[in-house]
Each structure stands twice: as C-alpha cells, then as structure tokens.
Amino acid sequence: MNSHLLLFNFYGEDQEKYKENNLSRALALCLKNDSVFMNNFLNEILDPPEFKELFYNEEDFTVEIDIQKRIANVDNTGTLKAIAITPLDLTESINSDLKPQQTDDPITDIYIRIKDFTIIIEVKKNHEDCTAQLLGQSQKLIDEGKVEKDSVNLKSLQWSEIIELVLATKRYLSSLNKNNIFLDDFIKYFEERFPAWFPVKTLDQLPFTIDENNPTFYHIYRRLEIIKRQTGFGPLKEFQDRTAIPVEFPWASEVHIGVEKNPRNNDNAIGVHIWPGDIKQQGQYLFSMSLGWTEQKNLSVGSEKYDLVVAPYLKFSHFTRGVAWIWLRDSLRDYAKVSHTAATFKQLAGRWWRDDWHNFENHLDDLFDFDWRNYHGLQWDETFINSNRQYFDLSFGFSVGVYLPYEKARQLENESIDNETPLLSDHIKKVIEEIQMLVEGR
C-alpha cells in the first residue's frame, strides 16, 4: 500500500518536526473512533471505583476528545487524571517530590472529558521525563480553582502498554470478523517508526526479510537477540555493531547468528557463524590439529543435515582490530592448500613491523600468484605502505557458516508454543556443539 494512503502519514510534512504531534493525533483518533479501544484504555488508566462511577449508571453522557487544548480553556472538573505516555516508566518520578514546571500558557497534548471527569495526556516519543510538565498543567488548574488538589491523580503509561492495548483490541475485533481502519493504520504507522515499542514476536509470526528498512527485519533482530541468550553459553558479548554468543573454545571465542541468504542456493536461512583461528593464539591450537574438516560441505545435527560453508582468510589487524582481509573463496580457494598449513602459520602468523614488510611481501608473492596487493579487501599500499601504521598482526582463520532453512526455524518456534523448552535456541546450541566436535575431530 502507498504509505501516503495511511491515515497517520502526512504527505509533505517534516516527519521529525511533527512526529510528536502526530502521535497525539493518532492516539486521539483511535480513541474517538473505536469504542472497544476507548473502553480498554479507560480500564487501564482508571481505578475500578472511578470506572464504575462513570459508567455503571443510566445517566446519559458524551465523550469529548481534543488535541492541543489550552489548559486555560479546560472547564471546572470534579476529578483530574494527568497521564504521561512515553517509552519510559515514570512511576518513580511521579511519586517523587518533583516541582511543577511553570508555564504561562500550558497546552495539553490530548484532552478527554467524560461527565465531571477530565483526563489530560502528555505524549513524548523519546526518553524525556514529562512529569514536571504534567505537574505544571495540573497546578495551573488547581491555581485557577478548576479542580481540588486532592482530586488530582498522576499516572505513567509506556508506549509499549498502549501498543499492547491496541493489539488486544484488534485481536478481539478480528474474532468478531470486524476491523477498524484507524487501529490498522495506527499499527502500521507505529511499526514503521517505533518497532521497539512492540512485543517481541517469534519467528513463526515473522516473514523472512533481509531488508533493514523493513520493520519486520527489526522484529527478527530482536527475536534473535533473545534466542542468543537462551542458548545458555553465558551473557552475550557486546560490540559497537553487534552482539555475539560467547564460547570458550581454544580456537574461537564467539558465535554469531543472523537472518540471511544461504550462499550455496540463495534460500532463506538463519546463519550460524564462528571464526576458528581469528587471532594467532587461536591459530596455534587450530593448526596443531587436522584440518580435514574444512573440506566438508554439510553438518549433521540429529536427524537434520545443513549446508556447511567454510571460507579460509588472512586477517590483518592493528590495535587488536581487523583492518584488512584476503578471503580465499571460489577461484582463490585452492590457495588455502599452501597458505593455511601448520608450516605457513608457524612462519608468518604474528606481528610484522614495518622494517620487515618487504620480506613479508616476498613471502606472500611465493604463496600467491594472483594480485594480492590490490585485492579489494586488502589494498596493501593504501592500507599499510602509505599509512602511518608501523606494524600489523597476521592471523590465518576460517569462516564457518551453517545454514538452517528459515522455515525450519519457524517450525521450531511454532512447536515451542506448547513446549516449555525453547526449541530453536536449543537446536542452535546443538549446531554450535556439532561445529565444536567437527573442528576438534571428536
């Protein structure tokens, strides 16, 4: 669907500038146009006696909903509910001795009036604490004699709770074969812009995608983060651009899982990756064992057999960070027969100072008869010769990838619904253990 046909997308507007106002408008329109959602929302913010007082009698009433209403234009009220809706839980802040924010002409984001009951709502899309702002709006009404101080109650709601209310309402309507365009577009709008506010879905609910601009990709990423933790290898290792499963193998230290295409057949897959020999210390152990496993094409895990892709590489590091690589894939694969051996590792792995780089070049010229200096992942002159670097550390490693069909992963997720054991994370743990036994020849 064209995104501009959605109710809460505003054609030609600066989305960042208007985003907070759009959140208020979207929520207000859903409350106004879906009575079930309004009922669920009021049940969430009102105490049971308040809800009974409002609705458990035959008195006629109307519901007034407005946005961007000046506090000066709010009528006298018997009870005032001041609600903060943000990504944060502000309960602790609300119960503190915070002073009201003084504003001459405060404006509330959303205003709801039912009988002698007033609700003012302050909406924030970021982690901003709006408690003082709400207190200031409430204090203004108290100062003007429009509400008694004892009749004012503040409450915090997180956007994730609002999303859960919307999703629960949609499920109820769906059970009656009904739908509401306001709720449907609300969900689409929020999924596109604020996917972190949604409950984490299991993979059986998520179609495959590797498009990082697709909201579903973010949901898959969040689910995989949980699956990594469930494998039971310990707290995840956190890096600037990723998290990894920690392993204490003498030849490798981390495992990564991600959604990707199987390089062998382009099928949708969950890839399980580990890098034996990524640093010299790991290589010392690795090259003391047989490397026959590097020629295998499949990995058996129980009754399943998965594609196994092994790619040898040379890694050039500086200050413990990889800065260049030579990957011996495809037409270059046969060069690993001479580069990835115990003898070559013993001769070349480790630190090379600038004064010895000429000797290093001679060694690689003996190993490789392709233009390794201009290999796209290295660019020798640019990365080293013409740089300020005085050394690099060389290691000889293997990228090991095992590819679980995405549909197999979804099947395991679905079967976990009636099973207390997280089947997919258990299965991935077994994949990692099988890789360990393969590398160690057990």
N, C-alpha and C positions, 0 to 999 in steps of 0.2 A: 504494500500500500504506500502511496505517496505520503511522506511524513507530514506534508502541509495540510493533508486532509484530516489529520488528527486534531481533536478539539483543543489540546493544550500545547500545540506547536504554533508559534506566532510568526507568520511569514514576514521577513524583512526586519525583524527586531533583533537587537543585540542580545543574544540569549543570556550572557553573563550578567548584563546590566539589569535585565528584567526577571531573571530566574527566580529570585525570592518572591517577588510579587506573583509570578506565575504559579508557584507552589501554593500560595494562599488562595488564588483564584481557582486552581484545580480542585483543592480540597473543599472549598466552599460550594462549588458547582456539584460535586459528588454528593455532599450532604443535602443540598437543596433538591437534587433530582433523583435520589434513591432513598426511599423511606426506611428500607431494611438497614442500609448502611448508617443512616442517621440514628436509628434505634440502637444499633451495635455501638456506635460512637458514644451516645449518651450513657449507655450502660457502663462503658469503660470509664467515663470521667465523673459520673455522679455516684454518690453513695446510695445504697438501696433505699433509705428513707426519703432522700431527695427525689429519686426516680418515682417512688410511689406517690409522693405529694403532687408531682406534676401530672401523672398520667392515670392514677388509679381512682378516678372520679369521672363524673359525667359532664364536667364543666367544659364548655366549648373554648377553644384556644386556637391561635395561629402561631406559626413559627416564622420569625423574621431572621433572615441571614443577610449579612452585608460584609463588604470588604473595605479596608482602608477608611474606617469610620473614626471621626474625631471624637476623642473622649468627651469633649465639651458638648457634643450632640447626643450623648447617651442619657436616657431618661433615668429618673429615680428607680431604684430597684431594691427588692427585698433581700436577694441573695446574689452574690457575685462570685463566679468561678473564673479565675485567671489561669490560663493554661499555656505552658511553654511547650512547643513542639520543635525539637531539634534532634540531631543524631546522638546527642548525649543524654544520659540520665542525670537530671539536675535536682533530684530529690534532696541530696545533701545540701546543695546550695540554697534551695527553697527553705529548708529548716534551719538555716544559719541566721546570723544577725546582720545580714547584708542590708545596706542602706538603699532606699529608693533612688532611682535616677531621676533627677529634676529636669523636667522639660516643660516649657511654657504651653505648648500646644501638642500634647501627645496624640498619636494615632495608632489604633489597634489594627492588626492585620486582618483578623476575622472577628465578626461580631454576631452573636446569636442571642435572640430574645424569645423566651417562652414564658408566657404569663408574667409573673413578677420575678423571673429568674433570668439573670444575664450571664453570658459567657463571653469573655474576651480572650483571644488567642494570639500569641506572638509566635511567628514562624521564622526559623533560621535553617538555612541549608548547610551551614558549616558548624564547626565546633565552638560557636560563640555562646557564652552564657548570657542569656537574656533575662535572668531573674530580676536584676536591678531595674530593668526596663519595665517589666510587668509590675513590680512593686510601685514604680513611679506612676503608672497608669491607674493602679488601684488607689494609691494615695490621693491622686487628683480627684477621684470620685468621692473619696471619704472627705477630703477638704471642702468639696463643694456641697456636702450634705446629701449626696445622692445614694449613699449606702452606708450602713453602720459598719464600723471596723470589725466587730465580732461576726459579721455576716460575709466576710471576705475569706475565700479559700484558694490557695495556690496549689497547682498540680503540674507535674512534669510528665510528658509523654515523649517517647522516642519515635522517630520516623519508622523504625522497624516495626513498632507496635501498630502504627497506622496502616502500614503495608499488610500486616497480618490480618487486621480487621477488614481491609478491602478484599483480600484473597478469600477470607472466610465467607464474606458476603457473596462474592462471585460463585463460590462452590455451592452455597445454598440456592442461589438463583438458578444455577445450572441443573441442580437436582429437580427443579420445577420446570425445566426446559425453557427458562427465561434468561434474558441477558439485558444489560444496561450499557448503552454506548458510552456513558460518562465513566463508569467503572472500567470498562475495557480500555478506553483511551488513557485513563489515569494510569493503569498498569503498564501500558506500552510506553508512555511518556517517562515514567519513573524508572522502568527497566533500562531504558536507553541512557538516561542521565545519572541515575543513582543506583546502580545494580547492587552495591554493597549493603543497601538497606533491606534487601530481600532475604528471606530464609534460604539457607544453602540447600540446593536440590541435589538429589542423587543422579548419577549419570543416566539411569534409565528414563529420566524425565527430560534429558538434555540431548537434542540432536547434535551430531558431530559438526564442529566448525573449527577452522584454524585461522579465521578472520578475527584479528584482535580488535577490530572496530565493531564487531557483533557482540551485543550484550551477553549472548549465550556463552561466548568464549570466557568471559569473566566468571560466569557461574561455574563452568567446567574447572577453571583455575582454582576457585575457592574449594570445590569439592575435592580436587586432587591434593590440596594442602592438608585437608582432613585425613585423606587416605594415607598420605605420607606419615602422618603422626601415628595412625593406627597400626602401622607395620610393626611398631614396638621396638625399633632399634635405638630409641632414645630421642631427646629433644632435637628438633631439626637444626641443622647448621644454617645460619642466616648470612646471606651475602647481599651486596647492593642490588643485584638484579635477579636474585633467585633464592630459593631455599632448597636444601638437599637433605636426604636421609643419611645420617652418619653411619658408617660401618668401620669396624676395627680390623680390617684385613691388612696384612703386612704389605700388600701390593696395591691397595686402593683405600680411599678414606670417605668417599661419598657416592651416593646413588641419586640420580635424578629421574623423575617420571614426568611425562608431558603428553599432550594430545598432538598428534602429528600424522603425516602420511608415511606408510611403510615404504621405504625406498626401493624395495625389491619388486613390489607390484602396485604401488600407489593406492593401496587400500587404506581405509580409515583405521587408525590404531592408537593404542596407548603405548608409548615407547618407554622402556626401562633401560637406563643408560648408566654405565660405570666405566671408569678410565684406568685400567691397570697400568702401572708404570708411569703415571703422570709426572712424578718427580723422581729424582735419582735414587733416593732411599727406597722407594717402592720398586724401582727397576732392579736394584741389587737382589731383591728377593725373587722378582719375576723371572729374571734371566738365569737364575740358578735352577729353574725347573724346565720341563719340556714345554715347548710352545706349539705342540701339535694341535691343540685345541683351537688355535687361531684360524685353522682351515675349515672348521665346521660351519655348516650352513643352517643348522636347526638346533633348538634346545627343547628337550622333553621335560615337561613339568606334569607329573602324574600321568594322566591319560592324554594330555594335550601336547601338541608339538608346535612350536612357534618359530618363525623366521629369526635367525641369528645373523647379525651383520657385524663383522669385525673389520675395523679400519686402522692400520698402523699409521703412526705420525711421529714427527720430530717436533719437539716443543722448545722454543727459545724463550727463556724467562729473564726478567730483570726486576730486582727488588721483590722476588717471590711471586711476580705476576707474569703470566704468559703475554708476550708481545708479538710473537710470530710463530707460524706453524708451517710445516710441509706435510701434507696429507698424501699418503701413498695408496690412493684409491684407483679403481678402474684400470686405465692403461699403465699407471705407475705402480700397481700392486706388486708386481714381481720384484721391484727394487727392495722390498722389505726382506727378501730372502738373504740379502747381504747386509742391509742396514740394521735389521732387528735380530741380531745374534748376540750371544754372550761375549764373543770376541770384540765385536764392534762397540758394544755397550761399554766394556771394560776400557777400551781405547779412547772413546770420545765423550762419554757421558760426564757431566760435571761442569765446573766453571772454566770459562775461557776468557783470559784477559786480552785486551786489545793488541798487545805486543805479539800475541800468538795467533791472531786471526788469519794471517797469511798461511800458516801451517794448517789451520782448520779448513780453509778454502781448498787446499791441496787434498786433504782427506776426503772432503765431500766430492771433489772432482773425480777421485778414484772410485767412490761409491756410485755416483750418478752420472750418466751421460746425457741427461736432459738439462735444460737451462734452469738449474735450481735457484740461481741468484735472482732471477726475475719471476720466480714462482709467485703467483698472486697473493698467497698467504704469508710470504716472507719479505720480498723486495729488499734484498740484502743490503745494497748500497744505501738506500733511503733509511732503512730501519737501524742499521748499525754503522757502516763505514762513514756516512756523512752526518752522523748524530753525535751527541755529547756522551753517549754511553761508553763506559770503559771496560765493561765485561758483559757476559751473558751466561746463563746456566742452561745446558742442553740436557734434555731427557728424551728417552725413547719409549713411547707409550702405545696403547691400543685403545681405540674407542669401541666399546662393546654395546650393541643395541639389541634388545629383544622386543619383538613387536606383538602385543596382544591385540587381536581384532577388536575394534571398538564395540561391536555387537556382543562379543564375549564379555567384555567389561560391563556392559549394560545388563546382560543376563545375570551376571553375578550380583550386581546391585539389586536387581529385582528380586532375586531369590533370598536376599538378606532381609527383606521386609518381614518375613515370618521366621527369621532365624536370628538369634541373639549375636551370633558371630558375624563380624563384618567380612563377608566372603571375598570381596575384591581385594581389600588390603591384605588379607591372609594369603590370597593367591599370589599377590605381588611379592610378599615376603618369601614365598616358596620359590618364585622366579629368582630372587636375589640369592637365595641359598643354593639353587642349582647352578647359578653362574659361579659362585664360590667353589663348589665342588668341581666344576668343569675346569677352572683355571688351576686349581691345586691338584688336579689329577686324581680326585677321590671317587 
